[in-house]
Amino acid sequence: MANFTERDEGKPVVMGDEKVGMISRVEHGTAHVKPDAGITDKIKSTLDWGDADEDTYPIEENHVETITDDEVRLESHM
């Protein structure tokens, strides 16, 4: 289970070898990610982020593999 705190704000979010964004804020234990401009539609679809019309997107706990001091790593085999 992902346990996000304000200390996670500013961490990069990665999936496999690709950086998909950065945590812009944590509210009530939910991390909100500002996606990188260059992420693919396939990754957006996998994460249920739809079109890139939003400024930030919440990370669903079931997508998180690990949270370290340096990054948030998402499951790459979704």
N, C-alpha and C positions, 0 to 999 in steps of 0.2 A: 504494500500500500504506500502510495506517495504521501509524504508529509511535508508539504511546502511551508516555509516561513519567510518572513521579510528578508532574511539572510540570503535567500535564493534570487532575489531581484538583481538583475544585471548579468546573470549567468547565461552562457550560450546554451541553446537547446540543439542537440545533434541527433541524427538518425542515420545509423551506419557511418559512412565517411562524410556525410553532408551536414553542414550547419543549416538548420531550418529557421532559426530565429533566436530571439533573446527574451528572457523573462522581464517584462516591463513592470509588473506589479503582482503582489500576492494579496488576495482578499479572502478572508474566512477559510484559509487553507487551500484555496484554488489559485494556481499559477496562470497568469495571462501572458501569452507570448505575442510579441511583435514579430511577424514573419519577415524573413529576408526577402528582398524583392525578387531574387532569382530562383526561388524554390519552384519545383515543377508542379503541374496540376495533379500528377499522380500522388505526390506526397500530400498535397492539400486534401485530395479525396480520401486517402488513407486515414488522415487525421480528422476527417469530417469537418474541414475548414471551409469547404465550398469555394465560392469566388472570393478573391482577395479584396472585397469591398470593405471589410472591417479593419479597424486599426490593430486590434488584438484579438486573440482567440484563446479560450481556456484549454488547458491540457487535461484530457481525461486520464484518471488514475490508471486505468487498464493499459494505457499506452506507454507508461513510464517503466523503464528497465532499472535504472539506478539514478540516484542523486549523489553527486560527489561535491567536494569543496570547489571544484573547477567548472562543472557542467552538469546538465541534466541530459541523460541519455535515454532516448526512446527506443522501444522495441523495433528492431529492424526487420523482423520477419512477420509483420502484420499482413 
